[in-house]
Amino acid sequence: MKENLYEYLAGNEYPGRGICIGKTPSGSKVMIAYFIMGRSVNSRNRLFDPIDGGIRTVACDPSKMTDPHLIIYNPVLTMDNTTIVTNGDQTDTIREYLTHSDFPGYGFEAALLTRTFEDDGPNWTPRISGVVDMRMGGYKLSILKSEDGDANSVQRFTFDYSQPMAGEGHFISTYKCNGTPIPSFAGEPLRVTIDEEDPNEYAGKLWEALNEDNKVSLFVRAIDLTTQAYEDVIMNKYKTVEE
């Protein structure tokens, strides 16, 4: 059974950071969404900034940045016919492994074997990652997380959707819901409906569904599977001090 992602997000105060990938109703495009949320001043003090082939996070006000090592990174990068999307600097690790792997289909998993969850105890925030084949539309999702909040135990899960159905996608987030400490996402990625062909319309619906107090930034990419051309949409709640 497919979930309504808008309703799921609207009913979840703090899923943290989330990735959704799937095919549009026509089956001609792949839609990618990535969002970040924040509870602290440090987490909220950022926005998505476009770079060649993707986005980076930057501080809205550098003078208020207290610890950049887990919140400044490249969430989305494009390499040949692959889009990489993650919630941390493992984006660069994955690109490096895909570039040099003799078996590109396995570079994703090999890259993530070198990484673990974030060092932000007691939450031990999971690392979530995805890769998309921009020619065929297949994709993979991964989560690296601690076992029941144990800092000495890492669990690595990869989910392979090589032949996705039109109008269907999968969603994974760092957290299950709000809490102290924050509980990690559990189980398989949610099977969700993708109901839009237009990335602007899709982004607007997702942005509206995210908690108003905690949402920070949203990125959506629609990839044409015939041409591999893509259209990106960025939505930021906060602005830079220069603006």
Backbone as CSV, one residue per row, in Angstrom:
resi,resn,N_x,N_y,N_z,CA_x,CA_y,CA_z,C_x,C_y,C_z
1,MET,0.836,-1.190,0.000,0.000,0.000,0.000,0.881,1.254,0.000
2,LYS,0.542,2.191,-0.873,1.325,3.418,-0.985,0.830,4.475,0.000
3,GLU,1.781,5.183,0.609,1.477,6.272,1.528,1.313,7.576,0.749
4,ASN,0.527,8.477,1.313,0.463,9.843,0.810,1.563,10.614,1.527
5,LEU,2.632,10.980,0.815,3.788,11.595,1.455,3.441,12.950,2.064
6,TYR,2.570,13.708,1.417,2.194,15.011,1.950,1.519,14.860,3.320
7,GLU,0.620,13.894,3.431,-0.062,13.664,4.706,0.907,13.142,5.756
8,TYR,1.804,12.271,5.330,2.794,11.726,6.273,3.661,12.837,6.852
9,LEU,4.150,13.718,5.997,5.005,14.807,6.458,4.231,15.815,7.297
10,ALA,3.011,16.100,6.904,2.194,17.051,7.648,1.916,16.562,9.067
11,GLY,1.910,15.254,9.244,1.645,14.680,10.562,2.891,14.342,11.352
12,ASN,4.061,14.740,10.839,5.324,14.404,11.498,6.082,15.698,11.763
13,GLU,6.150,16.106,13.022,6.758,17.381,13.385,8.233,17.473,13.010
14,TYR,8.943,16.320,13.104,10.387,16.392,12.864,10.957,15.079,12.314
15,PRO,10.806,14.849,10.991,11.496,13.711,10.376,12.965,13.983,10.109
16,GLY,13.420,15.214,10.366,14.838,15.563,10.187,15.160,15.923,8.758
17,ARG,16.005,15.101,8.134,16.322,15.267,6.718,15.715,14.088,5.955
18,GLY,15.226,14.325,4.757,14.527,13.271,4.036,14.850,13.245,2.555
19,ILE,14.816,12.028,1.991,15.024,11.818,0.558,13.833,11.044,0.011
20,CYS,13.285,11.504,-1.096,12.257,10.751,-1.818,12.666,10.674,-3.285
21,ILE,12.604,9.469,-3.854,12.929,9.249,-5.270,11.838,8.380,-5.875
22,GLY,11.417,8.704,-7.089,10.430,7.873,-7.761,10.137,8.372,-9.156
23,LYS,9.300,7.626,-9.863,8.907,7.984,-11.223,7.612,8.782,-11.216
24,THR,7.520,9.712,-12.148,6.312,10.505,-12.295,5.193,9.631,-12.875
25,PRO,3.941,10.105,-12.841,2.825,9.295,-13.338,2.980,8.817,-14.779
26,SER,3.622,9.618,-15.620,3.808,9.223,-17.021,4.904,8.182,-17.187
27,GLY,5.772,8.064,-16.198,6.916,7.163,-16.294,8.064,7.720,-17.096
28,SER,7.923,8.960,-17.572,8.948,9.550,-18.435,10.020,10.308,-17.664
29,LYS,9.770,10.553,-16.383,10.711,11.318,-15.565,10.939,10.627,-14.232
30,VAL,12.086,10.925,-13.646,12.339,10.578,-12.250,12.331,11.854,-11.439
31,MET,11.648,11.816,-10.303,11.572,12.964,-9.412,12.403,12.657,-8.162
32,ILE,13.261,13.601,-7.797,14.082,13.488,-6.592,13.746,14.657,-5.685
33,ALA,13.557,14.381,-4.400,13.356,15.451,-3.422,14.279,15.228,-2.241
34,TYR,14.850,16.308,-1.745,15.659,16.259,-0.527,15.356,17.497,0.295
35,PHE,15.071,17.299,1.578,14.806,18.443,2.443,15.622,18.345,3.726
36,ILE,15.842,19.510,4.336,16.492,19.567,5.640,15.606,20.346,6.596
37,MET,15.675,19.947,7.864,14.947,20.625,8.921,15.937,20.953,10.038
38,GLY,15.535,21.766,10.983,16.439,22.126,12.071,15.688,22.548,13.317
39,ARG,16.239,22.155,14.477,15.665,22.586,15.753,16.538,23.642,16.424
40,SER,17.836,23.593,16.157,18.757,24.534,16.794,19.033,25.720,15.876
41,VAL,19.575,26.789,16.467,19.967,27.965,15.683,21.001,27.585,14.643
42,ASN,21.946,26.725,15.006,23.003,26.311,14.087,22.435,25.557,12.889
43,SER,21.472,24.667,13.136,20.881,23.882,12.051,20.012,24.731,11.135
44,ARG,19.369,25.731,11.704,18.473,26.578,10.903,19.220,27.667,10.144
45,ASN,20.438,27.900,10.496,21.236,28.972,9.891,21.889,28.508,8.590
46,ARG,21.072,28.056,7.636,21.636,27.582,6.366,20.578,27.579,5.275
47,LEU,21.076,27.434,4.052,20.202,27.363,2.887,20.873,26.547,1.807
48,PHE,20.083,26.158,0.811,20.611,25.454,-0.354,21.055,26.485,-1.387
49,ASP,22.259,26.268,-1.916,22.844,27.163,-2.903,23.208,26.341,-4.132
50,PRO,22.779,26.748,-5.345,23.079,25.946,-6.535,24.556,25.962,-6.901
51,ILE,25.073,24.805,-7.291,26.416,24.674,-7.848,26.289,23.873,-9.133
52,ASP,27.365,23.719,-9.861,27.333,22.984,-11.116,26.910,21.537,-10.867
53,GLY,25.753,21.155,-11.375,25.274,19.786,-11.256,24.584,19.453,-9.953
54,GLY,24.421,20.431,-9.049,23.794,20.098,-7.787,23.616,21.283,-6.873
55,ILE,23.751,21.038,-5.578,23.601,22.087,-4.577,24.603,21.882,-3.453
56,ARG,24.828,22.945,-2.700,25.604,22.890,-1.477,24.810,23.594,-0.386
57,THR,25.130,23.301,0.871,24.567,24.075,1.965,25.550,25.177,2.326
58,VAL,25.026,26.342,2.625,25.858,27.471,3.062,25.187,28.115,4.273
59,ALA,25.986,28.788,5.088,25.459,29.487,6.254,24.761,30.767,5.813
60,CYS,23.570,31.016,6.339,22.901,32.284,6.072,23.712,33.426,6.668
61,ASP,24.147,33.238,7.912,24.967,34.225,8.608,26.196,33.512,9.167
62,PRO,27.353,33.609,8.485,28.557,32.894,8.938,28.947,33.212,10.377
63,SER,28.597,34.379,10.873,28.973,34.742,12.241,28.217,33.936,13.290
64,LYS,27.106,33.322,12.886,26.316,32.522,13.820,26.625,31.025,13.708
65,MET,27.507,30.645,12.786,27.841,29.232,12.592,28.774,28.770,13.702
66,THR,28.310,27.802,14.524,29.112,27.332,15.653,29.842,26.033,15.365
67,ASP,29.286,25.174,14.490,29.927,23.895,14.182,29.501,23.460,12.787
68,PRO,30.347,23.682,11.780,29.944,23.407,10.398,30.091,21.949,9.953
69,HIS,30.747,21.085,10.731,31.223,19.814,10.168,30.107,18.847,9.777
70,LEU,28.903,18.987,10.326,27.810,18.099,9.940,26.710,18.799,9.150
71,ILE,26.829,20.108,8.979,25.738,20.809,8.307,26.159,21.546,7.039
72,ILE,27.464,21.623,6.753,27.936,22.217,5.507,28.498,21.110,4.622
73,TYR,27.847,20.870,3.490,28.227,19.759,2.614,27.540,19.933,1.260
74,ASN,27.775,19.006,0.349,27.126,19.007,-0.965,26.012,17.951,-0.957
75,PRO,24.764,18.321,-0.789,23.701,17.319,-0.753,23.460,16.610,-2.086
76,VAL,23.678,17.322,-3.201,23.394,16.758,-4.524,24.562,17.026,-5.465
77,LEU,25.025,15.973,-6.118,26.051,16.076,-7.150,25.635,15.214,-8.338
78,THR,26.084,15.596,-9.526,25.804,14.836,-10.741,27.111,14.369,-11.351
79,MET,27.179,13.070,-11.669,28.366,12.499,-12.278,27.949,11.677,-13.492
80,ASP,28.312,12.143,-14.677,27.888,11.475,-15.915,26.366,11.325,-15.907
81,ASN,25.867,10.082,-15.884,24.425,9.844,-15.916,23.883,9.405,-14.558
82,THR,24.527,9.852,-13.510,24.101,9.498,-12.158,23.907,10.753,-11.319
83,THR,22.789,10.819,-10.615,22.579,11.852,-9.607,22.777,11.216,-8.235
84,ILE,23.558,11.881,-7.392,23.813,11.432,-6.026,23.156,12.429,-5.087
85,VAL,22.434,11.925,-4.084,21.790,12.798,-3.104,21.975,12.194,-1.725
86,THR,22.472,12.987,-0.771,22.686,12.486,0.585,22.490,13.614,1.597
87,ASN,22.529,13.231,2.869,22.384,14.218,3.941,23.717,14.585,4.582
88,GLY,24.835,14.359,3.879,26.122,14.687,4.468,27.249,14.644,3.458
89,ASP,28.472,14.714,3.965,29.615,14.737,3.049,29.919,13.378,2.423
90,GLN,29.094,12.371,2.717,29.242,11.093,2.004,28.876,11.234,0.526
91,THR,28.240,12.342,0.146,28.009,12.603,-1.282,29.334,12.561,-2.032
92,ASP,30.346,13.193,-1.485,31.664,13.230,-2.125,32.331,11.858,-2.109
93,THR,32.136,11.108,-1.026,32.686,9.750,-0.950,32.090,8.864,-2.034
94,ILE,30.780,8.949,-2.205,30.100,8.136,-3.220,30.579,8.516,-4.614
95,ARG,30.680,9.806,-4.895,31.153,10.230,-6.220,32.565,9.709,-6.483
96,GLU,33.429,9.780,-5.478,34.799,9.301,-5.639,34.816,7.812,-5.968
97,TYR,34.018,7.026,-5.279,33.987,5.583,-5.517,33.356,5.248,-6.863
98,LEU,32.300,5.964,-7.241,31.693,5.718,-8.547,32.651,6.062,-9.681
99,THR,33.456,7.096,-9.475,34.410,7.523,-10.497,35.474,6.466,-10.759
100,HIS,35.931,5.801,-9.691,37.065,4.885,-9.826,36.690,3.403,-9.769
101,SER,35.411,3.103,-9.605,35.007,1.702,-9.493,34.969,1.023,-10.858
102,ASP,35.507,-0.208,-10.920,35.401,-1.013,-12.143,34.003,-1.603,-12.288
103,PHE,33.246,-1.574,-11.208,31.880,-2.090,-11.203,30.961,-0.990,-10.659
104,PRO,30.567,-0.044,-11.526,29.852,1.149,-11.065,28.615,0.848,-10.230
105,GLY,27.929,-0.241,-10.532,26.723,-0.576,-9.783,26.979,-0.879,-8.329
106,TYR,28.228,-1.214,-8.000,28.556,-1.575,-6.628,29.361,-0.489,-5.914
107,GLY,29.720,0.573,-6.621,30.495,1.635,-5.994,29.751,2.331,-4.881
108,PHE,28.435,2.387,-4.985,27.596,3.009,-3.970,27.763,2.296,-2.627
109,GLU,27.586,0.989,-2.643,27.710,0.217,-1.411,29.135,0.240,-0.873
110,ALA,30.109,0.150,-1.766,31.513,0.153,-1.337,31.870,1.471,-0.660
111,ALA,31.379,2.570,-1.214,31.652,3.877,-0.620,31.094,3.959,0.790
112,LEU,29.888,3.460,0.982,29.227,3.590,2.278,29.777,2.618,3.320
113,LEU,30.507,1.597,2.863,31.195,0.724,3.823,32.303,1.472,4.558
114,THR,32.743,2.588,3.994,33.801,3.381,4.630,33.240,4.432,5.588
115,ARG,31.924,4.542,5.665,31.292,5.581,6.468,30.407,4.963,7.550
116,THR,30.013,5.799,8.503,29.102,5.374,9.555,28.144,6.521,9.863
117,PHE,27.331,6.373,10.893,26.390,7.425,11.262,27.137,8.652,11.778
118,GLU,26.425,9.752,11.945,27.059,10.997,12.361,27.477,10.950,13.830
119,ASP,28.518,11.699,14.148,29.083,11.678,15.500,28.445,12.735,16.391
120,ASP,27.121,12.671,16.513,26.378,13.690,17.257,25.575,13.069,18.402
121,GLY,26.209,12.164,19.156,25.516,11.517,20.263,24.819,12.528,21.167
122,PRO,23.679,12.147,21.781,23.112,10.793,21.808,22.193,10.471,20.636
123,ASN,22.028,11.412,19.675,21.136,11.126,18.547,21.743,10.141,17.552
124,TRP,23.082,10.239,17.340,23.768,9.417,16.338,22.958,9.424,15.040
125,THR,22.798,10.620,14.489,21.961,10.814,13.309,22.380,9.897,12.162
126,PRO,21.429,9.157,11.583,21.756,8.289,10.452,22.238,9.080,9.242
127,ARG,23.048,8.424,8.429,23.389,8.963,7.114,22.472,8.285,6.103
128,ILE,21.718,9.101,5.359,20.846,8.584,4.306,21.390,9.028,2.963
129,SER,21.307,8.142,1.980,21.912,8.407,0.669,21.085,7.765,-0.435
130,GLY,21.171,8.344,-1.620,20.511,7.781,-2.783,21.313,8.028,-4.049
131,VAL,21.189,7.124,-5.011,21.760,7.312,-6.351,20.687,6.982,-7.376
132,VAL,20.685,7.730,-8.477,19.679,7.564,-9.515,20.352,7.381,-10.860
133,ASP,19.950,6.339,-11.593,20.377,6.132,-12.973,19.515,7.043,-13.844
134,MET,20.121,8.075,-14.417,19.370,9.078,-15.160,18.964,8.609,-16.557
135,ARG,19.358,7.406,-16.945,18.962,6.850,-18.249,17.780,5.901,-18.120
136,MET,17.807,5.032,-17.097,16.782,3.993,-16.940,15.770,4.315,-15.833
137,GLY,16.170,5.169,-14.903,15.248,5.550,-13.840,15.345,4.720,-12.582
138,GLY,16.207,3.701,-12.584,16.392,2.911,-11.374,17.137,3.703,-10.316
139,TYR,16.976,3.308,-9.063,17.635,4.038,-7.979,17.875,3.125,-6.782
140,LYS,18.773,3.598,-5.911,19.068,2.915,-4.658,18.961,3.914,-3.520
141,LEU,18.571,3.423,-2.360,18.555,4.211,-1.140,19.327,3.463,-0.062
142,SER,19.948,4.210,0.825,20.734,3.595,1.902,20.534,4.368,3.193
143,ILE,20.654,3.637,4.314,20.697,4.278,5.619,21.769,3.596,6.466
144,LEU,22.610,4.402,7.075,23.619,3.931,8.027,23.196,4.454,9.390
145,LYS,22.950,3.574,10.341,22.426,4.022,11.630,22.957,3.168,12.762
146,SER,22.827,3.697,13.967,23.234,2.940,15.140,22.134,1.945,15.502
147,GLU,22.520,0.901,16.211,21.535,-0.072,16.680,21.051,0.348,18.062
148,ASP,19.792,0.794,18.112,19.176,1.208,19.375,20.004,2.255,20.119
149,GLY,20.614,3.184,19.360,21.370,4.256,19.983,22.719,3.854,20.535
150,ASP,23.202,2.674,20.145,24.512,2.193,20.605,25.598,2.770,19.699
151,ALA,26.483,3.564,20.279,27.527,4.222,19.495,28.544,3.242,18.932
152,ASN,28.574,2.021,19.436,29.564,1.024,18.998,29.018,0.046,17.969
153,SER,27.775,0.245,17.529,27.164,-0.688,16.583,26.553,0.064,15.422
154,VAL,27.064,-0.195,14.217,26.524,0.445,13.020,25.758,-0.580,12.198
155,GLN,24.607,-0.188,11.697,23.808,-1.013,10.795,23.761,-0.330,9.438
156,ARG,23.987,-1.125,8.382,23.991,-0.586,7.021,22.924,-1.304,6.198
157,PHE,21.995,-0.534,5.651,20.920,-1.095,4.840,20.910,-0.413,3.481
158,THR,20.830,-1.205,2.403,20.702,-0.675,1.045,19.460,-1.267,0.410
159,PHE,18.692,-0.427,-0.258,17.447,-0.843,-0.904,17.554,-0.504,-2.390
160,ASP,17.361,-1.509,-3.238,17.587,-1.384,-4.673,16.252,-1.418,-5.411
161,TYR,15.959,-0.341,-6.135,14.731,-0.249,-6.920,15.124,-0.052,-8.383
162,SER,15.522,-1.140,-9.019,16.079,-1.051,-10.366,15.011,-0.889,-11.439
163,GLN,13.768,-1.289,-11.138,12.688,-1.165,-12.118,11.457,-0.554,-11.443
164,PRO,11.528,0.723,-11.102,10.414,1.357,-10.390,9.178,1.514,-11.262
165,MET,8.032,1.539,-10.614,6.763,1.702,-11.299,6.463,3.183,-11.494
166,ALA,5.751,3.500,-12.566,5.320,4.881,-12.791,4.379,5.318,-11.678
167,GLY,4.537,6.569,-11.246,3.674,7.104,-10.207,3.985,6.607,-8.809
168,GLU,5.159,6.006,-8.645,5.522,5.434,-7.342,6.946,5.810,-6.972
169,GLY,7.188,6.016,-5.685,8.517,6.327,-5.201,8.737,5.768,-3.816
170,HIS,9.900,6.072,-3.252,10.251,5.609,-1.913,10.887,6.747,-1.131
171,PHE,10.514,6.814,0.139,10.944,7.908,1.009,11.663,7.360,2.232
172,ILE,12.777,8.010,2.578,13.510,7.661,3.788,13.957,8.947,4.462
173,SER,13.989,8.941,5.775,14.405,10.128,6.521,15.373,9.729,7.619
174,THR,16.010,10.715,8.202,16.964,10.412,9.269,16.259,9.957,10.532
175,TYR,15.122,10.571,10.835,14.442,10.291,12.092,13.031,9.751,11.866
176,LYS,12.576,9.001,12.844,11.203,8.502,12.829,10.234,9.620,13.179
177,CYS,10.616,10.425,14.181,9.782,11.519,14.658,10.608,12.344,15.642
178,ASN,10.022,13.352,16.225,10.712,14.168,17.208,10.896,13.389,18.509
179,GLY,11.868,13.805,19.325,12.082,13.140,20.596,13.402,13.562,21.209
180,THR,13.685,13.038,22.409,14.946,13.320,23.096,15.436,12.036,23.769
181,PRO,16.481,11.354,23.222,17.096,11.644,21.924,16.119,11.341,20.788
182,ILE,16.478,11.776,19.600,15.575,11.622,18.455,15.671,10.193,17.911
183,PRO,14.570,9.460,17.817,14.631,8.079,17.319,14.931,8.018,15.825
184,SER,15.829,7.110,15.441,16.191,6.944,14.034,15.050,6.335,13.230
185,PHE,15.053,6.618,11.937,14.119,5.976,11.011,14.265,4.467,11.131
186,ALA,13.152,3.748,11.082,13.180,2.294,11.230,12.412,1.628,10.090
187,GLY,12.898,0.462,9.657,12.219,-0.304,8.623,12.613,0.093,7.215
188,GLU,11.863,-0.446,6.244,12.130,-0.139,4.842,11.661,1.282,4.506
189,PRO,12.221,1.871,3.438,11.702,3.159,2.968,10.205,3.075,2.695
190,LEU,9.512,4.172,2.960,8.076,4.202,2.719,7.789,4.186,1.225
191,ARG,6.844,3.363,0.826,6.376,3.346,-0.559,5.331,4.446,-0.688
192,VAL,5.591,5.411,-1.578,4.734,6.594,-1.651,4.272,6.846,-3.085
193,THR,3.243,7.652,-3.205,2.721,8.064,-4.510,3.478,9.300,-5.005
194,ILE,3.882,9.264,-6.261,4.410,10.451,-6.947,3.308,10.928,-7.893
195,ASP,2.741,12.082,-7.617,1.530,12.500,-8.334,1.744,13.685,-9.259
196,GLU,2.993,14.130,-9.423,3.241,15.329,-10.223,4.287,15.075,-11.302
197,GLU,4.110,15.729,-12.443,5.119,15.761,-13.503,5.978,17.022,-13.399
198,ASP,5.398,18.063,-12.833,6.039,19.375,-12.753,6.800,19.489,-11.428
199,PRO,8.127,19.683,-11.459,8.888,19.775,-10.213,8.499,20.969,-9.348
200,ASN,8.036,22.045,-9.975,7.607,23.205,-9.197,6.345,22.895,-8.392
201,GLU,5.406,22.197,-9.004,4.186,21.815,-8.302,4.496,20.826,-7.178
202,TYR,5.362,19.881,-7.472,5.742,18.874,-6.473,6.437,19.536,-5.293
203,ALA,7.377,20.423,-5.586,8.100,21.120,-4.526,7.138,21.949,-3.671
204,GLY,6.196,22.603,-4.303,5.246,23.411,-3.561,4.417,22.599,-2.586
205,LYS,3.994,21.411,-3.002,3.198,20.548,-2.130,4.031,20.022,-0.964
206,LEU,5.262,19.626,-1.246,6.133,19.130,-0.177,6.442,20.236,0.828
207,TRP,6.753,21.421,0.324,7.105,22.547,1.193,5.929,22.895,2.114
208,GLU,4.743,22.865,1.580,3.549,23.163,2.367,3.334,22.112,3.446
209,ALA,3.704,20.855,3.171,3.478,19.764,4.116,4.474,19.761,5.269
210,LEU,5.679,20.302,5.049,6.713,20.272,6.087,6.358,21.221,7.232
211,ASN,6.724,20.812,8.452,6.435,21.607,9.641,6.975,23.024,9.507
212,GLU,6.135,24.001,9.723,6.493,25.400,9.493,7.632,25.860,10.394
213,ASP,7.655,25.408,11.629,8.685,25.851,12.566,10.049,25.241,12.258
214,ASN,10.060,24.000,11.770,11.317,23.258,11.657,11.878,23.142,10.245
215,LYS,11.088,23.418,9.208,11.609,23.272,7.854,12.636,24.360,7.567
216,VAL,13.647,23.994,6.779,14.741,24.911,6.456,14.895,25.077,4.944
217,SER,15.110,23.963,4.226,15.328,24.042,2.771,14.815,22.780,2.091
218,LEU,14.466,22.936,0.812,13.960,21.830,-0.003,14.556,21.916,-1.399
219,PHE,14.938,20.756,-1.941,15.443,20.655,-3.312,14.623,19.603,-4.041
220,VAL,14.235,19.901,-5.269,13.549,18.926,-6.125,14.206,18.929,-7.491
221,ARG,14.427,17.742,-8.026,14.953,17.587,-9.385,14.049,16.650,-10.175
222,ALA,13.657,17.061,-11.384,12.924,16.211,-12.318,13.848,15.892,-13.488
223,ILE,14.083,14.597,-13.730,15.004,14.144,-14.776,14.212,13.532,-15.923
224,ASP,14.421,14.031,-17.139,13.814,13.461,-18.337,14.623,12.227,-18.727
225,LEU,14.000,11.056,-18.689,14.730,9.807,-18.935,15.108,9.621,-20.403
226,THR,14.498,10.385,-21.290,14.853,10.293,-22.708,16.110,11.093,-23.018
227,THR,16.213,12.269,-22.447,17.321,13.171,-22.764,18.352,13.313,-21.646
228,GLN,17.997,12.862,-20.447,18.807,13.039,-19.228,18.917,14.507,-18.802
229,ALA,18.165,15.385,-19.436,18.098,16.777,-18.989,17.297,16.833,-17.693
230,TYR,17.618,17.821,-16.857,16.895,17.907,-15.586,16.567,19.353,-15.257
231,GLU,15.528,19.503,-14.447,15.102,20.808,-13.953,15.145,20.776,-12.437
232,ASP,15.818,21.755,-11.833,15.959,21.820,-10.382,15.121,22.947,-9.798
233,VAL,14.580,22.687,-8.611,13.827,23.686,-7.860,14.406,23.745,-6.453
234,ILE,14.663,24.946,-5.956,15.187,25.152,-4.607,14.249,26.077,-3.843
235,MET,13.935,25.691,-2.612,13.124,26.526,-1.738,13.851,26.671,-0.403
236,ASN,14.061,27.906,0.039,14.749,28.201,1.292,13.869,29.060,2.180
237,LYS,13.790,28.698,3.457,13.026,29.506,4.403,13.790,30.754,4.814
238,TYR,15.102,30.603,4.948,15.937,31.710,5.433,16.812,32.235,4.298
239,LYS,17.275,33.462,4.441,18.083,34.122,3.421,19.462,34.471,3.988
240,THR,20.398,34.753,3.087,21.719,35.159,3.525,21.660,36.571,4.093
241,VAL,22.663,36.925,4.894,22.685,38.257,5.501,22.854,39.339,4.445
242,GLU,23.376,38.983,3.270,23.575,39.978,2.209,22.286,40.310,1.488
243,GLU,21.293,39.435,1.572,20.064,39.639,0.804,19.118,40.585,1.529
